Amino acid sequence: MFDPISRYYTLEIATFTRSDGRVIVYKRRRFLPQADAMTVLAEVTVTQGDRLDLITARTLGAPEQFWRVCDANNAMHPADLTTEIGRVLRIQMPQAQV
């Protein structure tokens, strides 16, 4: 259902049966991990024109891994991380998928 590098890949699949008997299949909710418990790979200072996909392409080699920067910086809204020039962002060490 999800690519192995997706933040949703390891989430449990659940079902809900409606009163009309129809079964709804869904992924369980994902909670943000504790950023202070993560291993920091690098710190990056935001510069003019930076975007999370560009930052993760440079640091992790994968632009679609922007969610790792969000997790490491306790961010719910990715765009907020690059609005302040000079902000230092933590880049977490990729964790093995289980």
Secondary structure, 3 states (H helix, E strand, C coil): CCCCCCCCCCCCEEEEECCCCCEEEEECCCCCCCHHHCCEEEEEECCCCCCHHHHHHHHHCCHHHHHHHHHHCCCCCHHHHHCCCCCEEEEECCCCCC
